[in-house]
Amino acid sequence: MDLTNKKSQEDLVKMKKEVKKIFFFRICGTGMGAAACLLREAGYDVGGCDYNFYPPMSDYLIKMSIPTCKVEDVTRETLQEYDLIVVGNAVHRKSEHARLIEECGVPFASFPATIGSFVLAQRNVVGISGTHGKTTTTYYLTQILEKLGKKPGYLIGGVIEGRPSSLLGEDYFLIESDEYDSAYFEKFAKFRLYNINNLIVTSLEFDHADIYQNLNQIQDEFKAIFEVVDHSLIYNETYPGICEILKDAVAKTILKYGNLEISPKIIEHNDKGTRFVLEFNEKKIEFTTNLHGDHNILNLTAVILFCLSEGFEVKKVTEAVKNLAQVKRRQEVRGTYKNSLVIDDFAHHPRAISMTLNGLKRRFPGKNIVAVIEPASATGRSDIFQNEFENCFDEVNKVIIATPQIKTSVTWAKQLDVSKLTTALKNKGKDAVSVTSVDELLSEIDQRTSSDNLICVMSNGTCLGLWQSDFVNQLQHA
C-alpha cells in the first residue's frame, strides 16, 4: 500500500475549505450513496463510479444531480479532476482500483472520515449502534424528533418510503453507526470516525466474522468509542457484551433498558400495536404505539429514553410514538401470493430471525408462518452459526432454506452445512427443506400457500433472486 496521499480526519478538517470536487469510488452502496447525497446537499460538486446502479440509490443520485460512470471507465485523468477521492470499503487492498487511487496523486480518504470531518464535526451527533436494529432505531428517532418540532439531519442505511436515505438537517444529526471496518486502509469501525456525542447501543453479539475473529475484538471497537462519547450513553442491558465494557464509558448520562418484565414492561399486544410502561426518573410512563414485536419495542424504548433525557415533554413524546413508519424490508408487507400474505425482512442473524418471527406471531396471531431464510452474509454463509440457526425457528413449523450460492469469505471457518441444518430442523418436527435455485424456491413456496399461512422471506440479499423474479409480479396488493 502507498498511503502517501491518504488523509486523516485532522488532514480533512484542515483542507475542508479547499475541497470543492469529491469523487466517490463505489458510490452506489447504501452508505456511500447516502454520504454522497449528503455532501452534494452541503454544496460540494460530487461524482462517482460503480459496477452497477440499482434503484433506489441510483434514483437518489440522479435526483441530486450526481454524475456517475462505470468503474471500468475511470482513468487516472478522471480522478485528477477531483480534489478528494472517497474510497468505499468494497474496494479491496490488492485490487487494481486501489493502486489507481493510490498512484493518481489525488488525496483520498474513507467515507466515515470524510463525513465525520465535513458534516459531523460541528453537529450534535447521535450514533445508533449495535448488532441488530440500527437502521430501524435511527428511523424511529428521526420521525419522533420531527414530531417534536426538530429538523434533524440523518444518515440511514436503508430504503425509506417517501424520503431520501440522508438529509443535512439543522440541529441533531442521527447516524446509523456501523461496527464494520471503514476502508482497506482503515481497518477499524466506522463509528470511531463520526464524532459522536450521544450513543445508543441496541445490542452487541458476535457477527462480521470476515472482519473480526471473536466478540472481544468487536468489544474493543466499542470500548474505543465509549471512551470518547461524552454526553449520553443508552444501552440494552440484556446483552452481556455491552455490560462487560461499561467501565470504559465516560458519558455524563448513562441509561439502561431491556428487561421486558421491568422496563419496558409490555402490558398488551394486539393487532393494532403495543401498550407498554417505561420507567424514567423513578416515574412509570405508559406508551401506546402501532409497532409490534419485542425487538421493535426495545428499539423504540432506546429512542424514548434519549428524548426524555434531552428534556422533551413526556406528553409530547407519548404522542410522537403512537404512529411510526418502518424502513423498507423490515417486516414489510409486500402483498399476497396465492392467498398467502408475504412479508419481506432483512433478518439474517439467528437472533434477528428469532426476534422477527416473534414479532410476526404477535402481529398476525392467527397465521401459520412459513419462514424462508437465506444465510447471505459472510458470517451466515459460514458454519459459525450452525447451531444457532438450528435453534432460531421455535416460533414456526415450516422452514425453507435458500442454500448460499457463493462460499463464505470467512477464512477461518467452514461453509454452513445446509443439509445438516435441514436434517436438524426435521428432527425437531419441522417441515424443513433446502433449495438451490429460485425455481425450486418458488415450487416449495407454492406447496405451502394458503389463506392460513404467512410467508416471511428473511435475507439481506435477493433470496436466490426471488425479488427480481416473476414472483413479484404475481403479488396482489391491497
HELIX and SHEET records of a PDB file:
HELIX    1   1 GLN A    9  MET A   15  1                                   7    
HELIX    2   2 THR A   30  GLU A   41  1                                  12    
HELIX    3   3 MET A   57  LYS A   63  1                                   7    
HELIX    4   4 VAL A   71  ASP A   73  5                                   3    
HELIX    5   5 ARG A   76  LEU A   79  1                                   4    
HELIX    6   6 GLU A   96  GLU A  103  1                                   8    
HELIX    7   7 PHE A  111  ILE A  115  1                                   5    
HELIX    8   8 GLY A  116  LEU A  120  3                                   5    
HELIX    9   9 LYS A  134  LYS A  147  1                                  14    
HELIX   10  10 LYS A  190  LEU A  193  5                                   4    
HELIX   11  11 LEU A  215  PHE A  226  1                                  12    
HELIX   12  12 PRO A  240  CYS A  243  1                                   4    
HELIX   13  13 LEU A  246  ASP A  248  5                                   3    
HELIX   14  14 ASP A  294  SER A  309  1                                  16    
HELIX   15  15 VAL A  314  ALA A  320  1                                   7    
HELIX   16  16 PRO A  350  ARG A  363  1                                  14    
HELIX   17  17 GLN A  386  GLU A  390  1                                   5    
HELIX   18  18 VAL A  418  ASN A  427  1                                  10    
HELIX   19  19 VAL A  438  ASP A  446  1                                   9    
HELIX   20  20 LEU A  466  GLN A  468  5                                   3    
HELIX   21  21 ASP A  470  ASN A  473  1                                   4    
SHEET    1   A 5 THR A  68  LYS A  70  0                                        
SHEET    2   A 5 ASP A  45  ASP A  50  1                                        
SHEET    3   A 5 LYS A  21  PHE A  25  1                                        
SHEET    4   A 5 LEU A  84  VAL A  87  1                                        
SHEET    5   A 5 PHE A 108  SER A 110  1                                        
SHEET    1   B 7 SER A 166  LEU A 167  0                                        
SHEET    2   B 7 GLY A 153  LEU A 155 -1                                        
SHEET    3   B 7 TYR A 172  GLU A 176  1                                        
SHEET    4   B 7 ASN A 124  SER A 129  1                                        
SHEET    5   B 7 ASN A 198  VAL A 201  1                                        
SHEET    6   B 7 SER A 232  ASN A 236  1                                        
SHEET    7   B 7 THR A 253  TYR A 257  1                                        
SHEET    1   C 2 ASP A 181  ALA A 183  0                                        
SHEET    2   C 2 GLU A 186  ALA A 189 -1                                        
SHEET    1   D 3 LYS A 265  ASN A 270  0                                        
SHEET    2   D 3 GLY A 273  PHE A 280 -1                                        
SHEET    3   D 3 LYS A 283  THR A 289 -1                                        
SHEET    1   E 6 GLU A 332  TYR A 337  0                                        
SHEET    2   E 6 SER A 340  ASP A 345 -1                                        
SHEET    3   E 6 ASN A 453  MET A 458  1                                        
SHEET    4   E 6 ASN A 368  ILE A 373  1                                        
SHEET    5   E 6 LYS A 398  ALA A 402  1                                        
SHEET    6   E 6 ASP A 431  VAL A 435  1                                        
END                                                                             
